[in-house]
Amino acid sequence: MFAFGLVGQANQLAALPTRITQMVINADMPILVYRYEPKNYQHKRLIVVLHGTNRNADEYCDHARVLGDKFGALVIAPKFDTERFPNWRYHRGGILDAKEMPQQRSEWTFNALKKIVKRVQLDEGPLKYWLIGHSAGGQFLNRMCAFDQDGAEGIIVANPGSVVFPRTDWEFAYGLGKLPGLLGSKDAVAKYLSQPMTFLCGTADNKPDEYFDKSAPAMRQGGGRYQRAHNCFEFGKQLAREMNVPFGWRIVDVEGVGHSDEKMFAAQNIGDAFKL
């Protein structure tokens, strides 16, 4: 059962209508959710923001206020803390555990996100919703697209450190290879290619930094986040053509922006990513 209640005021800039709420997605897993309701909220749209590796959901919610104001949408930003959601459970979705053993689908972290969305919809009505994740949050959503279909209107993967190429000769978490059951099957590849996923790419996020994945499987994808997203997109587009299956991906560049969620969210062409 869900529990949902106000637990305090967010430590944000003075007078901002941002709140901290707490959702209990099962008996022992409360998750803090930061919420922003703009003055022009139309009770039609929800934007769910996924933070990066620093787990700073409060700052992400603050930076995403521009999205709420622009689209008249409710904004929420759940916090997946490091203690309970280490990289294998957050960045990689919990598909494999810390020992790289497959987990049951019911244990995937994507389920927690879906339950949070359903709870908000229960309170607010049948809102259409969009998911946007930056950096580690982008990795999370990209892997959600690859392995777990969702009901979002759009899934925006911004400046991800690494991505899942739709190829079975590359091992997870950089491809679909060596996964159990049907996760790397031809049908799974086709479903992945059909997802309403948009890569949102800062053109200046094109070189390594302190958080950049420099492992050999990641470097094979490209030398910067910008290159990795574009390489994956082009590979997926060509593969969809060869397989004769629908291709739902899009790619949108944000000129001159590096690895900054704040600048990405405030981009003049952000509406192209949301298709709004």
N, C-alpha and C positions, 0 to 999 in steps of 0.2 A: 504494500500500500504506500501511496505517497503521503508525505506530510509537507506542507508548504506554509511558511510563515515569515513575517518580518522579524529579523533578529537585530537590526540596528541601522544606523545611518552610515553610508559609505564615507570614507575619509577622502573626499574629493574637494575640488575648489568650492569656495563658499557659495551657498544658495543654488547649487546645481541640483536639479530634480533627479538625482541618482540614488538608488537604494541598494542595500545588500539584502538579499533574501536567502533563505536556506531551503533546499529541497532534499528530502530523504528518498533516495531512489530504491532503497531496500532497508531492512531493519538496521543495518550497521554502516550505511554509507551516506552521510549527509554531504551535500555539495553546495558551496557558496555560489550564488548567482548574482552578479551585478546587473542592475536594470536601469535603463534610461527611457523615460516616456516624454517625448517632445510635446510641445504645446499644440502642434498640428497633428497629433496622433489621430489616425482615422479608423482605428480598430479593424484594419484590413490586412496589415502586413507586419511580419515579425522578421527581424534580422538577428541571427545568432552568430556571435563573434567568438572565434577560437584563438586563444593567446599563444604566444611563442614559448620558447624553452625556459624563460625566466618566470613563467606562471603568474605574470602580472595582469590578471584579469581586470583589476580595477582600472589600470591605465588604459587597457584596450577598450573598456567600456567608455571611458572618457574620450578617447580618440575617435570612437565610433559615433559620438553624438552628431557629427556632421552628416552621417548616413541617416540617422533617425530624423533629423531636421529636413534633410533633402527629400526623403521619400515618405515622410509622415508615418514612420514605422516605429514600433516598439523595438528596443534594442536590449538584448541580454548577452551577458558574457560569463559563462560558467568557469569556475576555477578548478582545474585538474592539478592538484598539488603534487609535488615531487615525491612525498612520502608514500602516498597510496597509488600514485600514477607515475612511476618511473618511465624512462624513455620507451621501454618495450611495451608498456601499457598505454602510453599517450601517443608519442610520435608514431609508433607502429601499430596502434590500435588493439594490442593484446591478442593478436592472432596467434603468435607464438609466445611462450612464457620466457622468463629470464634464462632458462636452459635451452631455449629454442625448440621446445616441445610444443606441438599443437594444443591449443585450448579449445574447449567446446565453444560453439558459436554463442551460447548464452553468456559466456564470460568475456566476450569482446567489449571493449570500451564504447564502441559505437552505440550499444544498447543504452548506456547511461545518457548519452546525448539525446537519443530518440525519446526516452522517458521524460527528460526535462522539457523537450518541445511539446510533448503531449500534455504535460501538466499545465504549461502556459496556455495552450489552446483550450484546455478545460476551463480555465479561469477567464480567458479573454474572448472565447469564441473561436470559430474555425478560421484562424488567421492563415493566409498563405505565408510561407516562410522561405527565407534564403539563408544559406550557410556561408560564412566567409571566415577563412583561417589564414593567418599570416605566419610565415616561417615554420616553426614546429606545428602550429595549428593548421598550416597548409599541408604539411606532410600527413597529419591525421586525416584531414578531409580527402586528400588524394587517395589514401589507402582505403578510406570508407567507400569511395567511388569504385575502387578496384575489387572490393570483396563483399560489400554489403549495400545493396540497393536501398534507396531512401526516397521519401516523398517530397523532398525539397523542390521548389520551383527552379532553383539554381544553386550550384555549389561552386564557390569561388576560391581558388587555390592560389594564394598570393605569396610570391617569393619563397617557395619551399626549398629547404636545403637539399633534399633529394626527392626523387619521384619514383613511381612504379611504372617501368616501361611494360607495355603489353606484349611481353615476350617470355616464353617458357625456358629459354636457354640461359636466362639470368635468374639467379636465386633471389627469393624474398630476403630483404625488403626492397630490393631494387628492381625486381622483376617478379614473374609468376612461377618461377621454377621451384621444384622440390617441395611442393605444398601437398597436403593430404587431400584425399577425396577429389572433388570436382573443382577445387579452387583454382587450379591452373588449366582447366579444360578449355576446349575451343568455345563452348557456350559461355564460359566465364569471361573469356577474352572479348567475345561479342557484346556481352552485357556491359563490360567496362567501357568499351568504345562508344556505347550508346548513351552513356551518362550525360546529364546536363552540366558538364564541368567546364569551367572557364579558368584558364591560367591567367593570372594577373601579374604582369612582370615589370618590375622596375628596371629600366634599361641600364642604370648605373650599378645594379646589383650583379656585377659581372666578374667579381674577383673574390678570392678567399678572404675570410676574416676569422676572428677567434672562435666563432661558433660553427664554422664551415666544416662539413663532412669531407675529410681528405682521404678516406679509405679508398682502396683500389676499386671496389665495385662502384663507389660514388663518383670517383674521378673519371671512370669510363663514360659517365653520363654527360660530362662537360666540366669546364674549368670554373664556372660561376653558376649562381642560381638562375640567372637569366638564360644562359646557354642550356642548362639542363631542362628547364621547362620547354623551351623552343624545340630542343632535340626530341623530347618525348612527344610533343604535339605533332611534329612532322612525321615521326615514326608511326604514331597512331593513325594519322590521316592516310598515309600510304597503306598501312595494314588493313584498314577498313575498306579501302578501295579494292585491295587484293581479295579480301574475304567476301566482298559484296554484302556488307552489313551496314546498318545505319551508323553514322558518326555524329555524336552529339557534342563533341568538344569544341571550345572556342578559345581564342587567345587574344589578350588585350595588353598592349604595352603602355606603360606610364613613363613618359620621357623624362630623363634626367634624375630619376629618383632611385636611391639605393635601398638599403635594407631597413626601411622605416615604415612601420605600420601606420603611424600618424600621417605621413605624407602620402602613402598609398590610398588611405581612406578619403583624404581630402582632394584627391586628383580630380581635375576638371572633367575627365572622361570616365569617371567611376560608373556612371550610368550605363556605359557600354558593357561593363562586366555584369551588371544586374539585369541588363536588357530592359531597363525602365526609363 
